[in-house]
Amino acid sequence: MSPARRFALSLAGAISALFVACGEPPDKEMQQAQGAIDAARAAGADTYAHDELTAAQDALKAASEAVRESDYRLALNQALSSREHAQEAARQAADHKATARSDAERALHDASAALGEVRLKLRTADPSRVPPKMLAEARRLIADGELTVQKASAAFASGDYLGVTSAVRDTTGKLRALARDLDSAAGPGARRRR
C-alpha cells in the first residue's frame, strides 16, 4: 500500500472517529472542564483570575446547554474551551497571587519601618521643642499603627494578600508624614507651641 493511500485511510479513520465521538455527549471532556474549574478555584482564581474563571464557567454552561439541544459538536467545543479557560485561570491565579504576596510583604515591611522610625523620633524628641499636641498625636498614631500592622500580619498569615496591602497603605503614609512633622517641629528653628 502506498504512503499516500495509508495517509488517506488514516485521515478517513480520524474523521470517522470524530463524527462518532460527536454523536455522543462529551461527558469526559465536560468532567475534565469541571475538574479544571475546581482546580482553578482552589488556586485562588475567584480572587486573582476572576474574568478567566468566569469565561470557563460560562463555556461549561454553554456546553451543558448544547448537550440538552443534542448539539454534541458544539458541546465538545465548549467543553474544551472551558477547560482551556480554567487552566489559564489557574496559571493567572498562581502568578497574580505570587505578585500580591510580594506586594503584601513589601507593604508590611514599609509599615513596620515607618512605625519604627516614628517610635525612634518620638523617643529622641526634645519635649521643649515639640508641641504637646503633636506628641500626643504621635503616641496615638503609633498605637493605631501597631494594631494595623498586627491585623495585617494576621491577614498575611491567612493568605489575604490583597487585604494586607490595602490595610497598611494609609497607615504607612500617616506614619511617614508624622515622622516628617516631628523632624520639622524638633528642627533648630522650631519654637515650642502650646
Rosetta constraint file for C-alpha pairs under 8 A:
AtomPair CA 1 CA 5 HARMONIC 6.48 0.50
AtomPair CA 1 CA 6 HARMONIC 6.71 0.50
AtomPair CA 2 CA 6 HARMONIC 6.31 0.50
AtomPair CA 3 CA 7 HARMONIC 6.12 0.50
AtomPair CA 4 CA 8 HARMONIC 6.18 0.50
AtomPair CA 5 CA 9 HARMONIC 6.18 0.50
AtomPair CA 6 CA 10 HARMONIC 6.08 0.50
AtomPair CA 7 CA 11 HARMONIC 6.03 0.50
AtomPair CA 8 CA 12 HARMONIC 6.09 0.50
AtomPair CA 9 CA 13 HARMONIC 6.08 0.50
AtomPair CA 10 CA 14 HARMONIC 6.21 0.50
AtomPair CA 11 CA 15 HARMONIC 6.20 0.50
AtomPair CA 12 CA 16 HARMONIC 6.09 0.50
AtomPair CA 13 CA 17 HARMONIC 6.11 0.50
AtomPair CA 14 CA 18 HARMONIC 6.19 0.50
AtomPair CA 15 CA 19 HARMONIC 6.28 0.50
AtomPair CA 16 CA 20 HARMONIC 6.12 0.50
AtomPair CA 17 CA 21 HARMONIC 5.94 0.50
AtomPair CA 18 CA 22 HARMONIC 6.04 0.50
AtomPair CA 19 CA 23 HARMONIC 6.27 0.50
AtomPair CA 20 CA 24 HARMONIC 7.30 0.50
AtomPair CA 21 CA 26 HARMONIC 7.68 0.50
AtomPair CA 22 CA 26 HARMONIC 7.52 0.50
AtomPair CA 22 CA 72 HARMONIC 5.32 0.50
AtomPair CA 22 CA 73 HARMONIC 5.16 0.50
AtomPair CA 22 CA 76 HARMONIC 7.48 0.50
AtomPair CA 23 CA 72 HARMONIC 6.44 0.50
AtomPair CA 23 CA 73 HARMONIC 7.91 0.50
AtomPair CA 24 CA 72 HARMONIC 6.30 0.50
AtomPair CA 25 CA 67 HARMONIC 6.08 0.50
AtomPair CA 25 CA 70 HARMONIC 7.64 0.50
AtomPair CA 25 CA 72 HARMONIC 5.36 0.50
AtomPair CA 25 CA 75 HARMONIC 7.29 0.50
AtomPair CA 25 CA 76 HARMONIC 7.64 0.50
AtomPair CA 26 CA 30 HARMONIC 6.17 0.50
AtomPair CA 26 CA 72 HARMONIC 6.73 0.50
AtomPair CA 26 CA 75 HARMONIC 6.71 0.50
AtomPair CA 26 CA 76 HARMONIC 5.46 0.50
AtomPair CA 26 CA 79 HARMONIC 7.63 0.50
AtomPair CA 27 CA 31 HARMONIC 6.10 0.50
AtomPair CA 28 CA 32 HARMONIC 6.19 0.50
AtomPair CA 29 CA 33 HARMONIC 6.11 0.50
AtomPair CA 29 CA 76 HARMONIC 6.94 0.50
AtomPair CA 29 CA 79 HARMONIC 5.79 0.50
AtomPair CA 29 CA 80 HARMONIC 6.55 0.50
AtomPair CA 30 CA 34 HARMONIC 6.20 0.50
AtomPair CA 30 CA 60 HARMONIC 6.95 0.50
AtomPair CA 30 CA 63 HARMONIC 7.53 0.50
AtomPair CA 30 CA 76 HARMONIC 7.77 0.50
AtomPair CA 30 CA 79 HARMONIC 5.11 0.50
AtomPair CA 30 CA 80 HARMONIC 7.71 0.50
AtomPair CA 31 CA 35 HARMONIC 6.09 0.50
AtomPair CA 32 CA 36 HARMONIC 6.13 0.50
AtomPair CA 32 CA 83 HARMONIC 6.73 0.50
AtomPair CA 33 CA 37 HARMONIC 6.18 0.50
AtomPair CA 33 CA 56 HARMONIC 7.94 0.50
AtomPair CA 33 CA 60 HARMONIC 7.04 0.50
AtomPair CA 33 CA 79 HARMONIC 6.02 0.50
AtomPair CA 33 CA 80 HARMONIC 6.96 0.50
AtomPair CA 33 CA 82 HARMONIC 5.65 0.50
AtomPair CA 33 CA 83 HARMONIC 4.12 0.50
AtomPair CA 33 CA 84 HARMONIC 7.93 0.50
AtomPair CA 33 CA 86 HARMONIC 7.18 0.50
AtomPair CA 34 CA 38 HARMONIC 6.16 0.50
AtomPair CA 34 CA 60 HARMONIC 7.54 0.50
AtomPair CA 34 CA 83 HARMONIC 7.44 0.50
AtomPair CA 35 CA 39 HARMONIC 6.16 0.50
AtomPair CA 36 CA 40 HARMONIC 6.10 0.50
AtomPair CA 36 CA 83 HARMONIC 5.85 0.50
AtomPair CA 36 CA 86 HARMONIC 5.39 0.50
AtomPair CA 36 CA 87 HARMONIC 6.05 0.50
AtomPair CA 37 CA 41 HARMONIC 6.22 0.50
AtomPair CA 37 CA 53 HARMONIC 7.06 0.50
AtomPair CA 37 CA 56 HARMONIC 6.89 0.50
AtomPair CA 37 CA 57 HARMONIC 7.27 0.50
AtomPair CA 37 CA 83 HARMONIC 7.21 0.50
AtomPair CA 37 CA 86 HARMONIC 4.98 0.50
AtomPair CA 37 CA 87 HARMONIC 7.54 0.50
AtomPair CA 38 CA 42 HARMONIC 6.24 0.50
AtomPair CA 39 CA 43 HARMONIC 6.23 0.50
AtomPair CA 39 CA 86 HARMONIC 7.99 0.50
AtomPair CA 39 CA 90 HARMONIC 6.97 0.50
AtomPair CA 40 CA 44 HARMONIC 6.50 0.50
AtomPair CA 40 CA 45 HARMONIC 5.37 0.50
AtomPair CA 40 CA 53 HARMONIC 7.28 0.50
AtomPair CA 40 CA 86 HARMONIC 5.95 0.50
AtomPair CA 40 CA 87 HARMONIC 6.73 0.50
AtomPair CA 40 CA 89 HARMONIC 5.88 0.50
AtomPair CA 40 CA 90 HARMONIC 4.23 0.50
AtomPair CA 40 CA 93 HARMONIC 7.47 0.50
AtomPair CA 41 CA 45 HARMONIC 4.98 0.50
AtomPair CA 41 CA 46 HARMONIC 5.87 0.50
AtomPair CA 41 CA 53 HARMONIC 7.87 0.50
AtomPair CA 41 CA 90 HARMONIC 7.49 0.50
AtomPair CA 43 CA 90 HARMONIC 5.86 0.50
AtomPair CA 43 CA 93 HARMONIC 6.18 0.50
AtomPair CA 43 CA 94 HARMONIC 6.46 0.50
AtomPair CA 44 CA 48 HARMONIC 5.94 0.50
AtomPair CA 44 CA 49 HARMONIC 7.53 0.50
AtomPair CA 44 CA 90 HARMONIC 7.54 0.50
AtomPair CA 44 CA 93 HARMONIC 5.68 0.50
AtomPair CA 44 CA 94 HARMONIC 7.49 0.50
AtomPair CA 44 CA 97 HARMONIC 7.59 0.50
AtomPair CA 45 CA 49 HARMONIC 4.42 0.50
AtomPair CA 45 CA 50 HARMONIC 5.64 0.50
AtomPair CA 45 CA 52 HARMONIC 8.00 0.50
AtomPair CA 45 CA 53 HARMONIC 6.28 0.50
AtomPair CA 45 CA 89 HARMONIC 5.83 0.50
AtomPair CA 45 CA 90 HARMONIC 6.07 0.50
AtomPair CA 45 CA 92 HARMONIC 7.51 0.50
AtomPair CA 45 CA 93 HARMONIC 4.91 0.50
AtomPair CA 46 CA 50 HARMONIC 4.92 0.50
AtomPair CA 46 CA 53 HARMONIC 6.93 0.50
AtomPair CA 47 CA 93 HARMONIC 7.68 0.50
AtomPair CA 48 CA 92 HARMONIC 7.05 0.50
AtomPair CA 48 CA 93 HARMONIC 4.72 0.50
AtomPair CA 48 CA 94 HARMONIC 7.90 0.50
AtomPair CA 48 CA 96 HARMONIC 5.77 0.50
AtomPair CA 48 CA 97 HARMONIC 6.31 0.50
AtomPair CA 49 CA 53 HARMONIC 6.25 0.50
AtomPair CA 49 CA 89 HARMONIC 5.37 0.50
AtomPair CA 49 CA 90 HARMONIC 7.52 0.50
AtomPair CA 49 CA 92 HARMONIC 5.77 0.50
AtomPair CA 49 CA 93 HARMONIC 5.14 0.50
AtomPair CA 49 CA 96 HARMONIC 7.70 0.50
AtomPair CA 50 CA 54 HARMONIC 6.08 0.50
AtomPair CA 50 CA 89 HARMONIC 7.58 0.50
AtomPair CA 51 CA 55 HARMONIC 6.26 0.50
AtomPair CA 52 CA 56 HARMONIC 6.34 0.50
AtomPair CA 52 CA 85 HARMONIC 5.80 0.50
AtomPair CA 52 CA 86 HARMONIC 6.85 0.50
AtomPair CA 52 CA 88 HARMONIC 6.94 0.50
AtomPair CA 52 CA 89 HARMONIC 5.08 0.50
AtomPair CA 53 CA 57 HARMONIC 6.27 0.50
AtomPair CA 53 CA 85 HARMONIC 6.65 0.50
AtomPair CA 53 CA 86 HARMONIC 5.74 0.50
AtomPair CA 53 CA 89 HARMONIC 5.44 0.50
AtomPair CA 54 CA 58 HARMONIC 6.05 0.50
AtomPair CA 55 CA 59 HARMONIC 6.10 0.50
AtomPair CA 55 CA 82 HARMONIC 7.11 0.50
AtomPair CA 55 CA 85 HARMONIC 6.35 0.50
AtomPair CA 55 CA 86 HARMONIC 7.98 0.50
AtomPair CA 56 CA 60 HARMONIC 6.25 0.50
AtomPair CA 56 CA 81 HARMONIC 7.14 0.50
AtomPair CA 56 CA 82 HARMONIC 4.16 0.50
AtomPair CA 56 CA 83 HARMONIC 6.62 0.50
AtomPair CA 56 CA 84 HARMONIC 7.51 0.50
AtomPair CA 56 CA 85 HARMONIC 4.82 0.50
AtomPair CA 56 CA 86 HARMONIC 5.20 0.50
AtomPair CA 57 CA 61 HARMONIC 6.17 0.50
AtomPair CA 57 CA 82 HARMONIC 6.62 0.50
AtomPair CA 58 CA 62 HARMONIC 6.16 0.50
AtomPair CA 58 CA 82 HARMONIC 7.54 0.50
AtomPair CA 59 CA 63 HARMONIC 6.15 0.50
AtomPair CA 59 CA 78 HARMONIC 5.19 0.50
AtomPair CA 59 CA 79 HARMONIC 6.54 0.50
AtomPair CA 59 CA 81 HARMONIC 6.39 0.50
AtomPair CA 59 CA 82 HARMONIC 4.86 0.50
AtomPair CA 60 CA 64 HARMONIC 6.31 0.50
AtomPair CA 60 CA 78 HARMONIC 6.25 0.50
AtomPair CA 60 CA 79 HARMONIC 5.53 0.50
AtomPair CA 60 CA 82 HARMONIC 5.38 0.50
AtomPair CA 61 CA 65 HARMONIC 6.30 0.50
AtomPair CA 62 CA 66 HARMONIC 6.12 0.50
AtomPair CA 62 CA 75 HARMONIC 7.14 0.50
AtomPair CA 62 CA 78 HARMONIC 6.35 0.50
AtomPair CA 63 CA 67 HARMONIC 6.27 0.50
AtomPair CA 63 CA 74 HARMONIC 6.90 0.50
AtomPair CA 63 CA 75 HARMONIC 4.07 0.50
AtomPair CA 63 CA 76 HARMONIC 6.84 0.50
AtomPair CA 63 CA 77 HARMONIC 7.64 0.50
AtomPair CA 63 CA 78 HARMONIC 4.93 0.50
AtomPair CA 63 CA 79 HARMONIC 5.59 0.50
AtomPair CA 64 CA 68 HARMONIC 6.39 0.50
AtomPair CA 64 CA 75 HARMONIC 6.73 0.50
AtomPair CA 65 CA 69 HARMONIC 6.41 0.50
AtomPair CA 65 CA 75 HARMONIC 7.68 0.50
AtomPair CA 66 CA 70 HARMONIC 6.09 0.50
AtomPair CA 66 CA 71 HARMONIC 5.04 0.50
AtomPair CA 66 CA 72 HARMONIC 6.48 0.50
AtomPair CA 66 CA 74 HARMONIC 6.17 0.50
AtomPair CA 66 CA 75 HARMONIC 4.98 0.50
AtomPair CA 67 CA 71 HARMONIC 5.74 0.50
AtomPair CA 67 CA 72 HARMONIC 5.73 0.50
AtomPair CA 67 CA 75 HARMONIC 5.79 0.50
AtomPair CA 71 CA 75 HARMONIC 6.21 0.50
AtomPair CA 72 CA 76 HARMONIC 5.97 0.50
AtomPair CA 73 CA 77 HARMONIC 6.30 0.50
AtomPair CA 74 CA 78 HARMONIC 6.08 0.50
AtomPair CA 75 CA 79 HARMONIC 6.03 0.50
AtomPair CA 76 CA 80 HARMONIC 6.14 0.50
AtomPair CA 77 CA 81 HARMONIC 6.09 0.50
AtomPair CA 78 CA 82 HARMONIC 5.97 0.50
AtomPair CA 79 CA 83 HARMONIC 6.25 0.50
AtomPair CA 80 CA 84 HARMONIC 6.28 0.50
AtomPair CA 81 CA 85 HARMONIC 6.16 0.50
AtomPair CA 82 CA 86 HARMONIC 6.08 0.50
AtomPair CA 83 CA 87 HARMONIC 6.12 0.50
AtomPair CA 84 CA 88 HARMONIC 6.16 0.50
AtomPair CA 85 CA 89 HARMONIC 6.03 0.50
AtomPair CA 86 CA 90 HARMONIC 6.24 0.50
AtomPair CA 87 CA 91 HARMONIC 6.36 0.50
AtomPair CA 88 CA 92 HARMONIC 6.07 0.50
AtomPair CA 89 CA 93 HARMONIC 5.90 0.50
AtomPair CA 90 CA 94 HARMONIC 6.23 0.50
AtomPair CA 91 CA 95 HARMONIC 6.33 0.50
AtomPair CA 92 CA 96 HARMONIC 5.92 0.50
AtomPair CA 93 CA 97 HARMONIC 5.73 0.50
AtomPair CA 94 CA 98 HARMONIC 6.18 0.50
AtomPair CA 95 CA 99 HARMONIC 6.36 0.50
AtomPair CA 96 CA 100 HARMONIC 6.04 0.50
AtomPair CA 97 CA 101 HARMONIC 6.05 0.50
AtomPair CA 97 CA 161 HARMONIC 7.77 0.50
AtomPair CA 98 CA 102 HARMONIC 6.27 0.50
AtomPair CA 99 CA 103 HARMONIC 6.16 0.50
AtomPair CA 100 CA 104 HARMONIC 5.99 0.50
AtomPair CA 100 CA 161 HARMONIC 5.63 0.50
AtomPair CA 100 CA 162 HARMONIC 6.19 0.50
AtomPair CA 101 CA 105 HARMONIC 6.14 0.50
AtomPair CA 101 CA 156 HARMONIC 7.97 0.50
AtomPair CA 101 CA 159 HARMONIC 7.99 0.50
AtomPair CA 101 CA 161 HARMONIC 5.36 0.50
AtomPair CA 101 CA 162 HARMONIC 7.93 0.50
AtomPair CA 102 CA 106 HARMONIC 6.28 0.50
AtomPair CA 103 CA 107 HARMONIC 6.09 0.50
AtomPair CA 103 CA 161 HARMONIC 7.81 0.50
AtomPair CA 103 CA 165 HARMONIC 6.89 0.50
AtomPair CA 104 CA 108 HARMONIC 6.08 0.50
AtomPair CA 104 CA 156 HARMONIC 7.27 0.50
AtomPair CA 104 CA 161 HARMONIC 5.43 0.50
AtomPair CA 104 CA 162 HARMONIC 6.97 0.50
AtomPair CA 104 CA 164 HARMONIC 5.65 0.50
AtomPair CA 104 CA 165 HARMONIC 5.10 0.50
AtomPair CA 105 CA 109 HARMONIC 6.13 0.50
AtomPair CA 106 CA 110 HARMONIC 6.05 0.50
AtomPair CA 107 CA 111 HARMONIC 6.12 0.50
AtomPair CA 107 CA 164 HARMONIC 7.49 0.50
AtomPair CA 107 CA 165 HARMONIC 5.71 0.50
AtomPair CA 107 CA 168 HARMONIC 6.65 0.50
AtomPair CA 107 CA 169 HARMONIC 6.97 0.50
AtomPair CA 108 CA 112 HARMONIC 6.10 0.50
AtomPair CA 108 CA 149 HARMONIC 6.90 0.50
AtomPair CA 108 CA 152 HARMONIC 7.30 0.50
AtomPair CA 108 CA 153 HARMONIC 7.37 0.50
AtomPair CA 108 CA 164 HARMONIC 7.43 0.50
AtomPair CA 108 CA 165 HARMONIC 7.55 0.50
AtomPair CA 108 CA 168 HARMONIC 6.94 0.50
AtomPair CA 109 CA 113 HARMONIC 6.06 0.50
AtomPair CA 110 CA 114 HARMONIC 6.10 0.50
AtomPair CA 110 CA 172 HARMONIC 6.89 0.50
AtomPair CA 111 CA 115 HARMONIC 6.07 0.50
AtomPair CA 111 CA 145 HARMONIC 7.92 0.50
AtomPair CA 111 CA 149 HARMONIC 6.97 0.50
AtomPair CA 111 CA 168 HARMONIC 6.38 0.50
AtomPair CA 111 CA 169 HARMONIC 7.69 0.50
AtomPair CA 111 CA 171 HARMONIC 7.15 0.50
AtomPair CA 111 CA 172 HARMONIC 4.84 0.50
AtomPair CA 112 CA 116 HARMONIC 6.15 0.50
AtomPair CA 112 CA 149 HARMONIC 7.06 0.50
AtomPair CA 113 CA 117 HARMONIC 6.14 0.50
AtomPair CA 114 CA 118 HARMONIC 6.25 0.50
AtomPair CA 114 CA 172 HARMONIC 6.19 0.50
AtomPair CA 114 CA 175 HARMONIC 5.79 0.50
AtomPair CA 114 CA 176 HARMONIC 5.90 0.50
AtomPair CA 114 CA 179 HARMONIC 8.00 0.50
AtomPair CA 115 CA 119 HARMONIC 6.19 0.50
AtomPair CA 115 CA 142 HARMONIC 6.54 0.50
AtomPair CA 115 CA 145 HARMONIC 6.72 0.50
AtomPair CA 115 CA 146 HARMONIC 7.49 0.50
AtomPair CA 115 CA 172 HARMONIC 7.71 0.50
AtomPair CA 115 CA 175 HARMONIC 6.40 0.50
AtomPair CA 116 CA 120 HARMONIC 6.17 0.50
AtomPair CA 117 CA 121 HARMONIC 6.19 0.50
AtomPair CA 117 CA 179 HARMONIC 6.93 0.50
AtomPair CA 118 CA 122 HARMONIC 5.98 0.50
AtomPair CA 118 CA 138 HARMONIC 7.54 0.50
AtomPair CA 118 CA 142 HARMONIC 7.39 0.50
AtomPair CA 118 CA 175 HARMONIC 6.61 0.50
AtomPair CA 118 CA 176 HARMONIC 7.62 0.50
AtomPair CA 118 CA 178 HARMONIC 7.12 0.50
AtomPair CA 118 CA 179 HARMONIC 5.32 0.50
AtomPair CA 119 CA 123 HARMONIC 6.09 0.50
AtomPair CA 119 CA 142 HARMONIC 7.16 0.50
AtomPair CA 120 CA 124 HARMONIC 6.16 0.50
AtomPair CA 121 CA 125 HARMONIC 5.73 0.50
AtomPair CA 121 CA 179 HARMONIC 6.90 0.50
AtomPair CA 121 CA 182 HARMONIC 6.93 0.50
AtomPair CA 121 CA 183 HARMONIC 7.69 0.50
AtomPair CA 122 CA 135 HARMONIC 7.25 0.50
AtomPair CA 122 CA 138 HARMONIC 7.22 0.50
AtomPair CA 122 CA 182 HARMONIC 7.60 0.50
AtomPair CA 125 CA 129 HARMONIC 7.76 0.50
AtomPair CA 125 CA 130 HARMONIC 6.98 0.50
AtomPair CA 125 CA 182 HARMONIC 7.66 0.50
AtomPair CA 125 CA 186 HARMONIC 6.66 0.50
AtomPair CA 126 CA 130 HARMONIC 6.41 0.50
AtomPair CA 126 CA 186 HARMONIC 6.78 0.50
AtomPair CA 127 CA 131 HARMONIC 7.27 0.50
AtomPair CA 127 CA 132 HARMONIC 7.43 0.50
AtomPair CA 128 CA 192 HARMONIC 6.16 0.50
AtomPair CA 129 CA 185 HARMONIC 6.51 0.50
AtomPair CA 129 CA 186 HARMONIC 5.27 0.50
AtomPair CA 129 CA 187 HARMONIC 7.94 0.50
AtomPair CA 129 CA 190 HARMONIC 6.40 0.50
AtomPair CA 129 CA 191 HARMONIC 5.97 0.50
AtomPair CA 129 CA 192 HARMONIC 4.92 0.50
AtomPair CA 130 CA 134 HARMONIC 6.78 0.50
AtomPair CA 130 CA 135 HARMONIC 6.89 0.50
AtomPair CA 130 CA 182 HARMONIC 7.11 0.50
AtomPair CA 130 CA 185 HARMONIC 5.37 0.50
AtomPair CA 130 CA 186 HARMONIC 5.61 0.50
AtomPair CA 130 CA 191 HARMONIC 7.95 0.50
AtomPair CA 130 CA 192 HARMONIC 6.07 0.50
AtomPair CA 130 CA 193 HARMONIC 7.58 0.50
AtomPair CA 131 CA 135 HARMONIC 6.49 0.50
AtomPair CA 131 CA 185 HARMONIC 7.54 0.50
AtomPair CA 131 CA 192 HARMONIC 5.75 0.50
AtomPair CA 131 CA 193 HARMONIC 5.24 0.50
AtomPair CA 131 CA 194 HARMONIC 6.16 0.50
AtomPair CA 132 CA 136 HARMONIC 6.18 0.50
AtomPair CA 132 CA 194 HARMONIC 7.05 0.50
AtomPair CA 133 CA 137 HARMONIC 6.17 0.50
AtomPair CA 133 CA 194 HARMONIC 7.77 0.50
AtomPair CA 134 CA 138 HARMONIC 6.04 0.50
AtomPair CA 134 CA 182 HARMONIC 7.72 0.50
AtomPair CA 135 CA 139 HARMONIC 6.32 0.50
AtomPair CA 136 CA 140 HARMONIC 6.25 0.50
AtomPair CA 137 CA 141 HARMONIC 6.02 0.50
AtomPair CA 138 CA 142 HARMONIC 6.04 0.50
AtomPair CA 138 CA 178 HARMONIC 6.91 0.50
AtomPair CA 139 CA 143 HARMONIC 6.30 0.50
AtomPair CA 140 CA 144 HARMONIC 6.23 0.50
AtomPair CA 141 CA 145 HARMONIC 5.86 0.50
AtomPair CA 141 CA 174 HARMONIC 7.97 0.50
AtomPair CA 141 CA 175 HARMONIC 7.16 0.50
AtomPair CA 142 CA 146 HARMONIC 6.07 0.50
AtomPair CA 142 CA 175 HARMONIC 7.72 0.50
AtomPair CA 143 CA 147 HARMONIC 6.38 0.50
AtomPair CA 144 CA 148 HARMONIC 6.18 0.50
AtomPair CA 145 CA 149 HARMONIC 6.06 0.50
AtomPair CA 145 CA 171 HARMONIC 6.14 0.50
AtomPair CA 145 CA 172 HARMONIC 7.91 0.50
AtomPair CA 145 CA 175 HARMONIC 7.73 0.50
AtomPair CA 146 CA 150 HARMONIC 6.08 0.50
AtomPair CA 147 CA 151 HARMONIC 6.22 0.50
AtomPair CA 148 CA 152 HARMONIC 6.01 0.50
AtomPair CA 148 CA 167 HARMONIC 7.07 0.50
AtomPair CA 148 CA 168 HARMONIC 6.60 0.50
AtomPair CA 148 CA 171 HARMONIC 7.48 0.50
AtomPair CA 149 CA 153 HARMONIC 5.97 0.50
AtomPair CA 149 CA 168 HARMONIC 6.80 0.50
AtomPair CA 150 CA 154 HARMONIC 6.41 0.50
AtomPair CA 151 CA 155 HARMONIC 6.24 0.50
AtomPair CA 152 CA 156 HARMONIC 6.09 0.50
AtomPair CA 152 CA 163 HARMONIC 7.48 0.50
AtomPair CA 152 CA 164 HARMONIC 4.89 0.50
AtomPair CA 152 CA 167 HARMONIC 6.50 0.50
AtomPair CA 152 CA 168 HARMONIC 6.94 0.50
AtomPair CA 153 CA 157 HARMONIC 6.21 0.50
AtomPair CA 153 CA 164 HARMONIC 7.42 0.50
AtomPair CA 154 CA 158 HARMONIC 6.33 0.50
AtomPair CA 155 CA 159 HARMONIC 6.30 0.50
AtomPair CA 155 CA 160 HARMONIC 5.13 0.50
AtomPair CA 155 CA 161 HARMONIC 6.96 0.50
AtomPair CA 155 CA 163 HARMONIC 6.82 0.50
AtomPair CA 155 CA 164 HARMONIC 6.08 0.50
AtomPair CA 156 CA 160 HARMONIC 5.49 0.50
AtomPair CA 156 CA 161 HARMONIC 5.55 0.50
AtomPair CA 156 CA 164 HARMONIC 6.20 0.50
AtomPair CA 160 CA 164 HARMONIC 6.53 0.50
AtomPair CA 161 CA 165 HARMONIC 6.64 0.50
AtomPair CA 162 CA 166 HARMONIC 6.53 0.50
AtomPair CA 163 CA 167 HARMONIC 5.93 0.50
AtomPair CA 164 CA 168 HARMONIC 6.32 0.50
AtomPair CA 165 CA 169 HARMONIC 6.06 0.50
AtomPair CA 166 CA 170 HARMONIC 7.60 0.50
AtomPair CA 167 CA 171 HARMONIC 7.62 0.50
AtomPair CA 168 CA 172 HARMONIC 5.95 0.50
AtomPair CA 169 CA 173 HARMONIC 6.44 0.50
AtomPair CA 170 CA 174 HARMONIC 6.32 0.50
AtomPair CA 171 CA 175 HARMONIC 6.14 0.50
AtomPair CA 172 CA 176 HARMONIC 6.18 0.50
AtomPair CA 173 CA 177 HARMONIC 6.18 0.50
AtomPair CA 174 CA 178 HARMONIC 6.12 0.50
AtomPair CA 175 CA 179 HARMONIC 6.20 0.50
AtomPair CA 176 CA 180 HARMONIC 6.41 0.50
AtomPair CA 177 CA 181 HARMONIC 6.22 0.50
AtomPair CA 178 CA 182 HARMONIC 6.05 0.50
AtomPair CA 179 CA 183 HARMONIC 6.26 0.50
AtomPair CA 180 CA 184 HARMONIC 6.20 0.50
AtomPair CA 181 CA 185 HARMONIC 6.02 0.50
AtomPair CA 182 CA 186 HARMONIC 5.97 0.50
AtomPair CA 183 CA 187 HARMONIC 5.90 0.50
AtomPair CA 184 CA 190 HARMONIC 7.20 0.50
AtomPair CA 185 CA 190 HARMONIC 5.46 0.50
AtomPair CA 185 CA 191 HARMONIC 7.65 0.50
AtomPair CA 186 CA 190 HARMONIC 6.08 0.50
